Amino acid sequence: MATSFTQTLSNGVSSVEFWLLDINYDVIDEEPIIYMWGVTRDDKRIVVVEKNFRPYFYVLTDPGNIEIIKKKLQPYRVLSIDRVEKKYFGRPVTAIKVTLSNPRTVPEAREAVASLAGIREVLEADIRFYMRYMVDKGILPSSWLEAKVREVEVPRGWQVDEAYEVVGDITVLDEKRAPKLRTYAFDIECYNKYGEPDPERDPIIIISRMHDAGEEVFTAENGGERRLIEEFVEDLRTYDPDIIFGYNTNLFDWPYLLKRAHVNNVKLKLGRNMGEPAQSVYGHFSVVGRANIDLYDYAGDLQEVKIKTLENVAEFLGVVPKSRRILIDTNRIYEYWDDTSKRPILRQYALDDAKSTYLLGQVVLPFGIQLSSLVGLPLDQVFAASVGNRVEWFLIRQAYRFNELVPNVKERREETYQGAIVLKPKPGIHKNIAVLDFSSMYPNVMIKYNVSPDTYVPPDEDVPRDMVWVAPEVGHRFRKEPPGFYRVVLESLIRARKEIREAMKRLDVKSDEYKILDERQKAIKVITNATYGYSGWSLARWYKREVAEATTAWGRELIKKTISYAEGLGLEIIYGDTDSVFVKNDEEKVAKLIEFVEGELGFEIKVDKVYSKVFFTEAKKKYCGLLADGRIDVVGFEAVRGDWAEISKDIQEEVVRIVLTEEDPWEAVDYVKKTIGELSRGKVPLEKLIIWKTLSKDLEEYEVDAPHVQAARELKRLGYRVGKGSKIGYIVVKGSGKVSEKAKPYVAVKSPDEIDIDYYVKRQIIPAALRILEYFGVREEHFLGGKKQASLTDFF
């Protein structure tokens, strides 16, 4: 809903302090208006409008071409064309700054200028208008701002207490504590008799929600789907949340809700401006005036959680254990709806989803706020954006401060380069092993050797040897002076994090101040450590393969020198990977090694963890260790791929536990044999045997009958809607022929008697167990009745 904001309630100029929650813009009568949505000190929801900012871009060309540019841009309401002095990759350049009236004309104007002869580049024309405003004004989202304003009338229907128009400066206040934000989590359940629900056909039957004041389940039992959606809209608008949490809502719930609302002729007027959710950048859905956060985006960064279901993530983060919630097979939701006696179970399941989402949101939100205010992306975008995008927006803000032009995004092919050093491990079980970890190794390499796109010296450029750093092995050169763009940025980040951690030492760990600072330092760490990877990302604006390649070369040299010195001390090296070294925990020698690395090599290193026992095979990046507190670390062994059933994962986790805690591989063999017996007797739940695989293309495009493709074709014959992107679950049943000929949709498997026991034993259970146990001399026949050979003590 557009508004002109023309009626002024008072001519007096005042100051307002508010926490910036959301920002967007509109164009009214060819003039852009920026809307900043916030929360004030006294808990009011306000909108602050800016009407005086205009879009612009830069042109790299001969200054004599200004008149040609003016003529070409006559149709686009140009406000000014100015000659400005900037830097581009650290080199001074003269640029032409073109300022327009309407941001929506920028793409056409850019193309018009780019088509002229003599134009080298058109820069910064692709920076979103409201982001351009925040960068130029130094405004940070998820932060406290103070603005000189004049109060204006609140547009009719808008859910704000007050409205203001900017008439002076806006400054960021030095305060990290967020206001009390109203949070709201929801989840939808759809009728799915034919597999994956189809929004063209299948109605929403339940919407559950939990907010700060309580929980509720809305169903289609009374009044049908239309009334259900209306109740949800009314409930959300009545509570008027600042934050909306969901799980996979950007990919599923929001588009589904919008489609079903349209079918039922209902408007999802959920924005504070009465607007409907709309898909925006990074695929996220924007709900104007609120922050819509899809926690599935956050889960994407949790490497420890392989299958990122809501219940798995909630359990991993300790908010809702699986044992304390209802779990049902989501593909059978329609059965619970059709059987009215089961509907209470379905309602509780839906409510448990909303509760898990809400509690997960409370855990994630403090980090999201700090990450948002650090990199400058609004709260609803910061998780949806890739790590590369987060780093890039942080760098764009720094570039503005340093008068650096921002390069364009360019299509590039992926370029490979040698990565980190990974030593071949000493196989076996080792006791009392210390893991020495370099603190921010790659960022510190980039700082020490001034590695940056603007300090790179091309091979054909003649520079005295004493003025450059030369990377080992690869020979790339970087100027020692002046400090490069990356160096300045990384130094400021590392310095800020150290200051925060020092401040944390003086605080009570239970205090709010400590928690806020802890989330802040985590956010800084994420961006600091991601900068190296960003430099080698093919989509990066500041892409430079030589930067990434030189950084890893110096990293390899650092690890080699560390290992060489450790061996000279008589320390046994068990393994090394990227920025970590595993050594026998001889405390005196470890202390000497740390002193050498920090004193002679100039890098910080510390003992990150100590394993009471750790097990390696001959393979790199695969180990499992037992920590002093009883926790088990498993790296690289996980049998979790598209062609593994859950029973394989369960088997492997228990085998690791037995091997490390009981120190008897044959006890693990007995456990596996027991599980095989339970499978043979039909005692293993069918859900444990489902193999999940996603269709990467439409069924008609498959030339080979893979198991999941065959199962998908059967589902289609049964009336289910399947296609590209559908997640297919199948079970291998008895029969002759290839596995694909025995793959049956799991919804069609009714009894354990149908299961192909031999397949699951020989292709699922035993291979998962042998990934750990084959090192101890265990072979397939030992699970099928063979005798024992060695004990674990033979392998120390």
C-alpha positions in Angstrom: 0.0 0.0 0.0 1.6 3.2 -1.1 1.4 6.5 0.8 2.6 10.0 0.1 3.2 11.0 3.8 2.2 14.5 3.0 0.2 15.5 6.1 2.5 16.9 8.8 1.1 16.8 12.3 3.7 19.2 13.7 6.2 21.6 12.2 8.6 21.0 15.1 11.7 19.0 14.6 12.5 16.4 17.2 14.8 13.5 17.8 13.7 9.9 18.0 15.7 6.8 19.0 14.7 3.5 17.5 16.0 0.0 16.9 16.0 -0.8 13.1 14.0 -3.9 12.5 13.2 -3.8 8.8 13.8 -1.5 5.8 12.2 -1.3 2.3 11.4 1.3 -0.3 8.6 2.3 -2.7 8.4 4.8 -5.6 5.4 7.2 -5.5 4.9 9.7 -8.3 8.3 8.8 -9.7 10.0 9.7 -6.3 11.6 7.1 -4.1 10.6 6.8 -0.4 12.6 4.6 2.1 10.7 3.1 5.0 12.6 2.2 8.2 10.5 0.1 10.6 11.6 0.1 14.2 11.0 -0.2 17.9 11.5 2.8 20.3 12.8 3.0 23.8 9.3 3.1 25.2 8.2 0.0 23.2 6.4 1.7 20.4 6.4 0.4 16.8 7.2 3.2 14.4 8.0 3.8 10.8 10.6 6.5 9.8 10.5 7.7 6.2 13.3 9.1 4.1 12.4 11.1 1.0 15.6 12.8 0.1 18.0 10.1 -0.9 18.6 9.3 -4.6 20.2 6.4 -6.5 23.5 6.7 -8.4 26.2 4.7 -10.1 29.8 5.2 -11.3 31.2 5.1 -14.8 34.9 4.5 -15.6 35.7 6.4 -18.8 37.6 9.4 -20.1 36.2 12.5 -18.3 35.8 14.0 -21.8 32.9 11.6 -22.3 30.6 13.4 -19.8 28.6 15.2 -22.5 28.1 12.0 -24.4 26.8 10.3 -21.2 24.5 13.3 -20.5 23.0 13.0 -24.0 22.5 9.3 -23.8 20.8 9.5 -20.4 18.3 12.3 -21.3 15.2 9.9 -21.0 16.1 8.9 -17.4 15.7 12.1 -15.3 19.3 12.6 -14.4 19.8 14.9 -11.4 23.6 15.3 -11.7 26.7 14.0 -13.4 29.9 14.7 -11.5 33.6 13.9 -11.8 34.9 12.2 -8.6 38.3 10.8 -7.4 38.0 7.3 -6.2 40.2 4.1 -5.8 39.7 0.9 -7.7 41.6 -2.2 -6.4 43.7 0.3 -4.5 44.7 2.4 -7.5 43.6 6.0 -7.9 41.0 6.5 -10.7 38.8 9.3 -11.9 35.1 8.2 -12.2 31.9 9.8 -13.4 29.1 9.7 -10.8 25.6 9.6 -12.3 22.7 10.4 -9.9 19.2 9.6 -11.0 15.7 10.5 -9.6 14.1 7.0 -9.7 15.9 3.8 -8.6 13.7 1.7 -10.9 15.3 3.4 -14.0 18.9 2.5 -12.9 19.1 -0.9 -14.7 18.1 0.7 -18.1 20.3 3.7 -17.6 23.2 1.4 -16.7 22.8 -0.6 -19.9 22.4 2.6 -22.0 25.7 4.0 -20.7 27.5 0.6 -21.0 26.6 0.5 -24.7 28.6 3.7 -25.4 32.1 3.5 -27.0 34.9 4.2 -24.6 33.1 3.0 -21.4 35.4 0.7 -19.5 33.0 -0.2 -16.7 29.8 0.8 -15.0 30.0 0.2 -11.3 27.7 0.0 -8.3 24.5 0.1 -10.4 23.4 -3.3 -9.0 23.5 -2.3 -5.3 19.9 -2.4 -4.0 18.5 1.1 -3.3 17.8 0.8 0.4 21.1 -1.0 1.0 22.8 1.9 -0.8 21.2 4.3 1.6 22.3 2.3 4.6 25.9 2.0 3.4 26.2 5.7 2.5 24.6 6.9 5.8 26.5 4.4 7.9 23.1 2.9 9.1 23.3 -0.6 10.6 20.2 -2.8 10.8 19.4 -4.5 14.1 21.0 -1.5 15.8 19.9 1.6 17.7 19.6 4.8 15.6 19.0 8.4 16.5 17.2 10.5 13.8 16.2 14.1 13.4 12.6 13.9 12.4 9.2 15.5 12.1 6.1 13.6 13.0 3.6 12.8 10.3 0.2 11.1 10.1 0.2 7.2 10.3 -1.3 5.8 7.0 -4.7 4.2 7.4 -4.5 0.6 8.4 -0.8 0.5 9.1 0.2 -1.3 12.2 2.5 1.3 13.8 2.0 3.6 16.7 3.8 6.6 15.1 5.2 7.8 11.8 8.1 10.2 11.2 9.8 11.9 8.3 13.6 12.3 8.4 14.6 16.0 8.3 18.2 15.7 9.5 21.1 13.3 10.3 20.8 9.7 11.4 23.5 8.3 13.6 24.2 4.8 15.0 24.2 4.6 18.7 26.9 2.5 20.5 24.5 0.0 22.2 24.3 -3.7 21.4 21.3 -4.6 23.6 18.2 -5.2 21.5 14.7 -4.1 22.7 12.1 -6.6 23.8 11.0 -8.1 20.5 7.7 -9.8 20.1 8.3 -13.2 18.5 5.8 -15.6 16.8 6.5 -19.1 15.4 4.1 -21.0 13.1 3.9 -24.2 11.1 1.3 -25.6 8.6 0.1 -29.1 7.9 -1.4 -30.0 4.6 -3.6 -32.8 3.4 -1.3 -35.2 1.5 -3.1 -38.4 0.5 -1.1 -38.4 -2.8 2.4 -37.8 -1.4 4.0 -34.4 -1.4 1.1 -31.9 -1.0 0.1 -29.9 -4.1 -1.0 -26.3 -3.4 -3.2 -26.4 -6.5 -5.1 -29.4 -5.0 -4.4 -30.1 -1.3 -5.8 -27.9 1.4 -4.1 -26.7 4.6 -5.7 -28.6 7.5 -3.8 -27.2 10.5 -1.8 -24.1 11.3 -0.1 -24.2 14.7 1.6 -21.3 16.4 3.5 -20.3 19.5 4.3 -16.8 20.6 5.6 -15.2 23.8 2.2 -15.3 25.4 1.1 -18.8 24.6 0.3 -21.5 22.0 -2.6 -22.3 19.7 -3.7 -24.8 17.0 -6.1 -23.7 14.3 -7.8 -26.4 12.2 -10.0 -26.7 9.2 -12.5 -28.7 11.3 -14.7 -25.7 12.0 -15.4 -23.5 8.9 -13.0 -25.1 6.5 -9.7 -23.9 5.0 -10.9 -20.4 4.3 -11.8 -19.8 7.9 -8.5 -21.5 9.0 -6.4 -19.0 7.0 -8.5 -16.1 8.2 -8.0 -17.1 11.8 -4.3 -17.3 11.3 -4.1 -13.8 9.7 -6.3 -12.4 12.5 -4.2 -14.0 15.2 -0.9 -12.8 13.8 -2.1 -9.3 13.2 -3.6 -9.2 16.7 -0.4 -10.2 18.4 1.5 -7.9 16.0 4.9 -9.7 16.2 8.3 -8.1 15.3 9.8 -11.5 14.4 8.1 -14.4 12.6 9.9 -17.7 12.9 9.4 -20.7 10.7 11.2 -23.8 9.5 11.5 -24.2 5.8 8.9 -21.5 5.4 10.7 -19.8 2.5 10.6 -22.9 0.4 7.3 -24.4 1.6 5.0 -22.7 4.0 4.9 -19.1 2.6 4.4 -20.1 -1.1 1.8 -22.7 -0.1 -0.1 -20.3 2.2 -0.1 -17.6 -0.5 -1.5 -20.1 -3.1 -4.2 -21.5 -0.8 -5.1 -18.0 0.3 -5.6 -17.0 -3.4 -7.7 -20.2 -4.0 -9.9 -19.2 -1.0 -10.0 -15.5 -2.0 -8.2 -14.4 1.2 -5.6 -11.7 1.4 -2.6 -12.4 3.7 -2.3 -8.9 5.0 0.5 -9.7 7.4 2.9 -6.8 6.8 2.7 -3.7 9.0 1.9 -1.9 5.8 -1.1 -4.3 5.1 1.0 -6.0 2.4 1.2 -9.7 1.7 4.5 -11.7 2.1 6.5 -11.4 -1.1 9.6 -13.3 -2.3 12.7 -11.1 -2.2 16.5 -11.4 -2.4 18.2 -14.8 -1.5 14.8 -16.5 -2.0 13.5 -15.3 1.4 10.0 -14.0 1.9 9.7 -10.4 3.1 6.9 -9.4 5.5 7.2 -5.6 5.5 7.8 -4.1 9.0 8.6 -7.5 10.5 11.6 -9.9 10.3 10.6 -13.2 8.7 13.3 -15.7 9.8 13.4 -19.2 8.3 15.4 -21.2 10.7 16.1 -23.8 8.1 18.6 -21.4 6.6 20.4 -21.3 10.0 20.4 -25.1 10.1 22.2 -25.2 6.8 25.3 -24.0 8.6 25.2 -26.8 11.2 27.7 -29.3 9.8 27.2 -31.6 12.7 23.5 -32.2 11.8 23.5 -34.3 8.6 19.7 -34.7 8.2 18.3 -31.3 8.9 14.8 -32.0 10.0 13.2 -29.7 12.6 13.2 -32.4 15.2 16.9 -33.2 14.6 18.0 -29.6 14.8 15.9 -28.9 17.9 17.4 -32.0 19.6 21.0 -31.1 18.6 20.6 -27.6 20.0 19.0 -28.9 23.2 15.7 -27.2 22.9 13.3 -30.1 22.4 14.5 -33.7 22.7 12.8 -36.1 20.4 11.7 -38.2 23.4 9.6 -35.3 24.6 7.5 -34.6 21.5 5.1 -36.4 19.2 6.8 -37.7 16.0 4.7 -39.1 13.2 5.5 -40.1 9.6 4.8 -36.8 7.7 3.8 -38.7 4.6 0.9 -40.2 6.6 -0.5 -36.9 7.9 -3.7 -37.4 5.9 -4.3 -40.7 7.7 -4.3 -38.9 11.0 -6.7 -36.3 9.6 -9.1 -38.8 8.0 -9.3 -40.8 11.2 -11.0 -38.4 13.6 -9.8 -40.5 16.6 -6.2 -39.7 15.6 -6.7 -36.0 15.1 -5.6 -35.1 18.7 -2.3 -36.7 18.0 -1.9 -34.7 14.8 -2.8 -31.5 16.6 -0.2 -32.2 19.2 2.4 -33.0 16.5 1.7 -29.7 14.8 1.9 -27.9 18.1 5.2 -29.6 18.9 6.5 -28.3 15.6 5.5 -24.8 16.4 7.0 -25.1 19.9 10.3 -26.5 18.6 10.4 -23.6 16.0 9.7 -21.0 18.7 12.3 -22.3 21.1 14.9 -22.8 18.4 14.2 -19.2 17.4 15.0 -17.9 20.9 18.4 -19.7 20.7 19.2 -18.4 17.2 17.9 -14.8 17.4 20.7 -13.3 19.6 23.3 -14.5 17.1 21.3 -13.3 14.1 20.9 -9.9 15.6 24.7 -9.5 16.1 25.5 -10.9 12.7 22.9 -8.6 11.0 24.4 -5.5 12.7 27.9 -6.6 11.9 27.6 -7.3 8.2 24.8 -4.8 7.5 22.1 -7.1 6.1 18.6 -6.8 7.5 17.7 -9.5 10.1 15.3 -11.3 7.7 18.0 -11.6 5.1 21.1 -12.5 7.1 20.5 -16.2 7.4 19.0 -16.6 3.9 22.2 -15.0 2.4 25.1 -17.2 1.7 28.3 -16.9 3.7 29.9 -15.2 0.7 27.1 -12.7 0.5 27.4 -11.8 4.2 31.2 -11.2 3.8 30.6 -9.2 0.6 28.1 -6.8 2.3 30.6 -6.3 5.1 33.3 -5.5 2.6 31.0 -3.1 0.6 30.5 -1.1 3.7 34.3 -1.0 4.3 34.9 0.0 0.7 32.7 3.0 1.1 34.7 4.1 4.1 38.0 3.7 2.2 36.7 5.5 -0.9 37.0 2.2 -2.9 34.8 1.4 -5.8 32.9 -1.8 -5.6 33.6 -4.3 -8.4 30.8 -5.8 -10.4 29.6 -9.4 -10.0 31.0 -11.4 -13.0 30.3 -14.8 -14.4 33.5 -16.9 -14.0 34.3 -20.5 -14.3 35.4 -22.3 -11.1 39.2 -22.3 -10.8 40.9 -24.9 -8.7 44.0 -24.4 -6.6 45.9 -26.5 -4.1 44.3 -26.3 -0.7 45.4 -27.0 2.8 47.9 -29.7 3.9 46.3 -32.9 5.3 48.7 -35.5 6.7 48.1 -39.2 6.4 47.1 -40.3 9.9 48.8 -43.0 12.0 46.1 -45.7 12.0 45.0 -47.2 15.2 43.8 -46.1 18.6 45.9 -43.5 20.4 45.5 -42.4 24.0 46.0 -38.9 25.5 46.2 -36.9 22.2 46.2 -33.1 22.2 44.8 -31.2 19.2 46.8 -27.9 18.6 44.7 -25.4 16.7 46.0 -22.2 15.0 43.8 -19.2 15.9 42.3 -17.8 12.7 45.2 -19.1 10.7 44.2 -17.9 7.2 43.1 -14.4 8.3 46.4 -14.0 10.1 48.4 -15.2 7.1 46.6 -12.6 5.0 47.4 -9.9 7.6 51.1 -10.8 8.0 51.8 -11.0 4.3 49.4 -8.2 3.2 47.5 -10.6 0.9 44.7 -8.7 -0.8 43.4 -8.1 -4.3 44.7 -4.6 -4.3 48.2 -5.5 -3.2 48.7 -8.3 -5.8 51.5 -7.7 -8.2 51.0 -9.3 -11.7 53.9 -11.4 -13.1 54.7 -8.8 -15.8 55.1 -5.9 -13.3 58.7 -5.1 -12.2 58.9 -4.5 -8.5 62.0 -4.7 -6.3 62.2 -8.0 -4.4 62.4 -6.3 -1.0 59.1 -4.5 -1.6 57.0 -7.6 -1.9 56.1 -10.8 -0.1 56.5 -13.9 -2.2 54.2 -16.9 -1.5 56.0 -20.2 -1.2 55.5 -22.8 -4.0 53.2 -20.6 -6.1 55.3 -17.5 -6.3 52.5 -14.9 -6.2 53.7 -11.5 -5.0 52.0 -8.9 -2.8 53.2 -5.4 -1.9 54.3 -4.9 1.7 53.0 -1.4 1.6 50.5 0.2 1.8 48.2 -2.0 3.9 45.8 -3.8 1.6 42.0 -3.7 1.8 41.7 -7.2 3.3 44.5 -6.5 5.8 42.8 -3.4 7.2 39.4 -5.1 7.4 40.8 -8.3 9.0 42.9 -6.4 11.5 39.9 -4.4 12.6 37.8 -7.6 13.0 40.4 -9.5 15.0 41.1 -6.4 17.1 37.4 -6.0 17.8 37.0 -9.6 18.8 39.9 -9.5 21.2 38.6 -6.4 22.8 35.2 -8.1 23.2 36.7 -11.3 24.7 38.7 -9.2 27.1 35.6 -7.4 28.2 33.8 -10.7 28.7 36.4 -11.8 31.2 35.2 -9.0 33.5 31.6 -10.0 33.3 29.4 -12.6 35.0 28.9 -15.4 32.4 25.2 -15.4 33.3 24.7 -11.7 32.7 22.9 -10.3 29.7 25.9 -8.2 28.8 28.1 -11.3 28.7 25.6 -13.2 26.4 25.3 -10.2 24.0 29.1 -9.9 23.7 29.5 -13.6 23.2 27.1 -13.6 20.3 28.9 -10.6 18.9 32.3 -12.2 19.0 30.8 -15.4 17.4 29.5 -13.2 14.5 32.9 -11.5 14.1 34.6 -14.9 14.1 32.3 -16.2 11.3 33.0 -13.3 9.0 36.7 -13.2 9.8 37.3 -16.8 9.0 35.1 -16.7 5.9 37.1 -13.9 4.2 39.7 -16.3 2.8 37.1 -18.5 1.3 35.4 -15.5 -0.2 38.5 -14.4 -2.1 38.4 -17.7 -4.0 34.6 -17.8 -4.5 33.9 -17.4 -8.2 30.9 -15.1 -7.6 32.8 -12.7 -5.4 33.1 -9.1 -6.4 36.6 -9.0 -5.0 37.5 -12.4 -6.5 41.2 -13.1 -6.9 42.3 -16.7 -7.3 45.9 -15.8 -6.5 44.8 -14.4 -3.1 43.3 -17.7 -2.1 46.1 -19.8 -3.6 48.8 -17.8 -1.9 47.0 -17.9 1.4 46.8 -21.7 1.4 50.5 -21.9 0.3 51.6 -19.9 3.3 49.3 -22.0 5.4 50.9 -25.2 4.2 54.4 -23.8 5.0 53.3 -22.9 8.5 52.0 -26.4 9.2 55.2 -28.0 7.8 57.5 -25.8 10.0 55.3 -26.5 13.0 55.5 -30.3 12.4 59.2 -30.2 11.8 59.9 -28.4 15.1 57.6 -30.8 16.9 59.4 -33.8 15.6 62.7 -32.1 16.7 61.3 -32.0 20.2 60.5 -35.7 20.1 56.7 -35.1 19.9 54.9 -37.8 18.1 52.7 -36.5 15.3 49.5 -38.5 14.9 47.7 -36.4 12.3 47.5 -32.9 10.8 44.6 -31.2 8.9 44.5 -27.5 7.6 45.1 -25.6 10.8 45.3 -28.4 13.4 48.0 -30.8 14.5 47.3 -33.9 16.6 50.2 -34.8 18.9 50.9 -37.0 22.0 50.0 -34.9 24.9 53.4 -34.4 26.5 52.6 -31.1 28.3 56.2 -29.9 28.6 56.9 -30.5 24.9 53.6 -29.1 23.8 54.3 -25.9 25.7 57.7 -25.6 23.9 56.0 -26.1 20.6 53.4 -23.3 21.3 56.3 -21.0 22.4 58.1 -21.6 19.1 55.0 -21.1 16.9 54.0 -17.9 18.7 57.6 -16.5 19.2 59.4 -17.6 16.1 56.7 -18.0 13.5 54.4 -15.2 14.8 51.1 -17.1 14.9 48.8 -17.9 17.8 48.2 -21.6 18.5 46.5 -23.3 21.5 45.4 -26.7 22.7 41.9 -26.9 21.4 40.9 -30.3 22.9 42.4 -33.4 24.4 41.2 -36.8 23.5 41.5 -39.6 26.1 41.3 -41.9 23.1 41.1 -41.3 19.4 40.8 -43.8 16.5 42.2 -43.3 13.0 42.0 -45.6 9.9 44.5 -44.9 7.1 42.1 -42.5 5.5 42.4 -38.8 5.8 39.7 -36.7 7.5 38.2 -39.7 9.2 38.5 -40.2 12.9 36.5 -40.6 16.1 37.6 -39.6 19.5 36.5 -39.8 23.1 36.8 -36.6 25.1 37.5 -36.4 28.8 33.9 -35.5 29.6 32.6 -38.6 27.8 31.5 -36.9 24.6 32.3 -38.6 21.3 33.6 -36.8 18.3 32.9 -38.5 14.9 34.5 -36.9 11.8 34.2 -38.3 8.3 32.7 -41.7 9.1 29.1 -40.8 8.9 27.2 -43.3 6.8 24.6 -40.6 5.9 24.2 -40.4 2.1 21.2 -40.7 -0.1 21.5 -44.5 -0.4 21.8 -45.2 3.4 18.9 -46.0 5.6 18.6 -44.7 9.2 19.5 -48.1 10.5 23.0 -47.7 9.1 23.5 -44.5 10.9 22.3 -46.0 14.2 24.6 -49.0 13.8 27.6 -46.8 13.1 27.0 -44.5 16.0 26.7 -47.4 18.5 29.7 -49.2 17.1 31.8 -46.1 17.6 30.6 -45.7 21.2 31.3 -49.3 22.0 34.8 -49.3 20.5 35.9 -46.1 22.3 34.2 -46.7 25.7 34.2 -50.5 26.1 37.5 -51.0 24.2 36.2 -54.3 22.7 35.5 -54.5 19.0 33.9 -57.9 19.4 31.3 -56.5 21.7 30.4 -54.2 18.8 30.2 -57.2 16.5 27.8 -58.8 19.0 25.7 -55.7 18.9 25.6 -55.8 15.1 24.7 -59.5 15.2 21.9 -58.8 17.6 20.5 -56.0 15.4 20.6 -58.4 12.4 18.6 -60.9 14.4 16.0 -58.3 15.3 15.8 -57.4 11.6 15.3 -61.0 10.7 12.5 -61.3 13.2 10.7 -58.2 12.0 11.5 -56.2 15.1 13.1 -53.2 13.4 10.5 -50.4 12.6 10.0 -50.0 8.9 10.9 -46.2 9.3 14.5 -47.3 10.0 14.7 -49.0 6.6 13.5 -46.2 4.4 16.1 -44.9 1.9 15.5 -41.3 0.9 16.7 -39.8 -2.4 15.6 -36.6 -4.3 14.6 -36.6 -7.9 17.1 -34.2 -9.6 15.1 -34.1 -12.8 11.7 -35.0 -14.1 10.9 -38.7 -14.4 10.7 -38.6 -18.2 14.4 -37.5 -18.3 15.8 -40.5 -16.5 17.4 -43.1 -18.8 18.5 -45.4 -16.0 16.1 -47.0 -13.6 17.7 -46.1 -10.3 15.9 -47.5 -7.2 14.4 -44.1 -6.3 13.3 -43.5 -9.9 11.6 -46.9 -10.0 9.8 -46.1 -6.7 8.8 -42.7 -8.0 7.2 -44.2 -11.1 5.3 -46.6 -8.9 4.1 -43.6 -6.8 2.9 -41.9 -9.9 0.9 -45.0 -10.9 -0.7 -44.9 -7.5 -1.8 -41.4 -8.1 0.9 -39.4 -6.2 2.3 -36.2 -7.6 6.0 -36.6 -8.2 8.5 -34.6 -10.2 11.8 -32.8 -10.1 12.7 -32.0 -6.5 10.4 -34.6 -5.0 11.9 -36.5 -2.1 11.3 -40.2 -2.6 11.4 -42.8 0.2 11.7 -46.4 -0.7 12.3 -49.8 0.9 14.0 -52.7 -0.7 11.7 -55.7 -0.7 12.0 -59.4 -1.5 12.2 -60.5 -5.1 14.6 -61.2 -7.9 16.7 -58.9 -10.1 18.5 -55.7 -9.5 17.9 -53.5 -6.4 16.0 -51.0 -8.6 13.5 -53.7 -9.5 13.0 -54.4 -5.7 12.6 -50.8 -4.6 9.1 -50.2 -3.4 7.6 -46.8 -2.2 7.6 -47.1 1.6 4.0 -46.0 1.8 3.1 -49.2 -0.1 5.1 -51.5 2.3 2.7 -52.8 4.9 4.6 -55.6 6.7 8.2 -56.5 7.8 7.6 -59.8 6.0 8.1 -58.0 2.7 11.7 -56.8 3.6 14.7 -58.0 1.7 16.7 -59.0 4.8 19.8 -60.0 2.8 20.0 -56.6 1.2 19.8 -54.7 4.4 22.3 -56.9 6.2 24.9 -57.0 3.4 24.4 -53.6 1.8 23.4 -51.4 4.8 24.2 -52.8 8.2 27.5 -54.6 7.6 29.1 -51.9 5.4 28.3 -49.2 8.0 29.8 -51.3 10.8 32.9 -52.3 8.8 33.8 -48.6 8.2 35.0 -48.7 11.8 35.6 -52.4 12.6 37.5 -53.6 9.6 40.6 -52.1 11.0 40.4 -54.5 13.9 40.4 -57.5 11.7 36.6 -57.8 11.6 35.3 -59.2 8.3 31.8 -59.7 6.9 31.7 -63.4 7.9 32.2 -62.4 11.6 28.8 -60.8 11.6 27.3 -64.0 10.2 28.7 -66.4 12.7 32.5 -66.3 12.4 34.9 -66.5 15.4 36.7 -63.7 17.1 40.3 -62.8 16.5 42.0 -59.9 18.2 41.1 -57.6 21.1 41.2 -53.9 21.1 44.4 -53.8 23.2 46.3 -55.3 20.3 45.7 -52.1 18.4 47.1 -49.4 20.8 
